[in-house]
């Protein structure tokens, strides 16, 4: 999907008009329309602002990943010492045996969590 089509999709999902995005970016509605039509592409600073507005990552906007979560999510503190990003970086460094152990534990936690909701 082209960036423009993705921007239009995200805008519609959020239920906002081009005017609202334009106001946020301090640009004209025509500029937003041109982004969505693929006539022009946003510069780097505008891309960052769009990612913040739609609460997605810039990599998601650039279609480098299907992971939508924003930088705020990645920087979310799971504890005083660990963020979501720290956890993700640790997971990708695990050897295959430990990845499988983590996935098994994940399934156990999800089962336990669903059991708590039933009570």
C-alpha positions as CSV (number, residue, x, y, z in Angstrom):
1,X,0.0,0.0,0.0
2,X,1.3,3.4,-0.8
3,X,1.9,5.9,2.0
4,X,-0.9,8.2,0.8
5,X,-3.4,5.4,0.9
6,X,-2.2,4.3,4.3
7,X,-2.5,7.9,5.6
8,X,-6.1,8.0,4.3
9,X,-6.9,4.7,5.9
10,X,-5.5,5.7,9.3
11,X,-7.4,9.0,9.1
12,X,-10.6,7.3,8.4
13,X,-10.0,4.7,11.1
14,X,-9.5,7.5,13.6
15,X,-12.6,9.2,12.3
16,X,-11.1,12.6,11.6
17,X,-11.3,14.9,8.6
18,X,-8.4,16.1,6.5
19,X,-9.0,19.5,8.1
20,X,-8.2,18.1,11.5
21,X,-4.9,16.5,10.3
22,X,-4.0,19.8,8.5
23,X,-4.7,21.8,11.7
24,X,-2.5,19.5,13.7
25,X,0.4,19.7,11.2
26,X,-0.2,23.4,10.5
27,X,-0.6,22.9,6.8
28,X,-3.4,23.3,4.3
29,X,-6.1,20.7,3.6
30,X,-4.8,20.7,0.1
31,X,-1.4,19.5,1.4
32,X,-3.1,16.6,3.3
33,X,-5.1,15.8,0.1
34,X,-1.9,15.7,-1.9
35,X,-0.2,13.4,0.7
36,X,-3.2,11.0,0.5
37,X,-3.3,11.1,-3.3
38,X,0.5,10.4,-3.5
39,X,1.1,13.7,-5.3
40,X,3.6,14.8,-2.5
41,X,5.2,13.0,0.3
42,X,5.7,14.5,3.8
43,X,9.2,15.5,4.9
44,X,10.8,13.7,7.9
45,X,9.5,16.1,10.6
46,X,6.0,15.9,9.2
47,X,6.2,12.1,9.0
48,X,7.1,12.0,12.7
49,X,4.2,14.3,13.5
50,X,1.9,12.0,11.5
51,X,3.1,9.0,13.4
52,X,2.4,10.8,16.7
53,X,-1.0,11.9,15.5
54,X,-2.1,8.4,14.4
55,X,-0.2,6.7,17.3
56,X,1.8,4.5,15.1
57,X,5.6,4.2,14.4
58,X,7.3,5.9,11.6
59,X,8.4,2.4,10.4
60,X,4.7,1.5,10.2
61,X,4.0,4.6,8.0
62,X,7.0,3.7,5.8
63,X,5.7,0.1,5.7
64,X,8.9,-1.4,7.0
65,X,6.8,-3.3,9.6
66,X,3.2,-4.4,10.3
67,X,3.8,-3.4,14.0
68,X,1.6,-0.4,14.5
69,X,2.5,0.7,18.0
70,X,4.0,4.1,18.6
71,X,7.2,5.1,20.2
72,X,5.2,5.8,23.4
73,X,4.2,2.2,23.5
74,X,7.8,1.0,23.0
75,X,9.0,3.4,25.7
76,X,6.2,2.3,28.1
77,X,7.8,1.1,31.4
78,X,6.8,-2.4,32.4
79,X,8.7,-1.9,35.6
80,X,11.2,0.6,37.0
81,X,14.0,-1.0,35.0
82,X,12.3,-2.3,31.8
83,X,10.4,-0.9,28.9
84,X,8.5,-2.8,26.2
85,X,11.4,-2.1,23.9
86,X,13.8,-3.7,26.3
87,X,11.7,-6.8,26.4
88,X,11.4,-6.9,22.6
89,X,15.2,-6.5,22.2
90,X,15.8,-9.3,24.7
91,X,13.4,-11.7,22.9
92,X,15.2,-11.4,19.6
93,X,18.5,-12.2,21.2
94,X,17.3,-15.5,22.7
95,X,18.5,-18.8,21.3
96,X,15.8,-21.0,19.7
97,X,15.4,-23.2,22.8
98,X,14.7,-20.2,25.0
99,X,12.4,-18.7,22.4
100,X,10.3,-21.9,22.6
101,X,10.3,-21.8,26.4
102,X,9.2,-18.2,26.3
103,X,6.4,-19.0,23.9
104,X,5.3,-21.9,26.1
105,X,5.3,-19.6,29.1
106,X,3.4,-17.0,27.2
107,X,0.6,-19.5,26.3
108,X,0.4,-20.5,30.0
109,X,0.1,-16.8,31.1
110,X,-2.6,-16.2,28.5
111,X,-4.5,-19.2,29.7
112,X,-4.1,-18.1,33.3
113,X,-5.2,-14.6,32.5
114,X,-8.4,-15.9,30.6
115,X,-9.2,-18.1,33.6
116,X,-9.1,-15.0,35.9
117,X,-11.6,-13.2,33.7
118,X,-14.1,-16.1,33.9
119,X,-14.2,-16.1,37.7
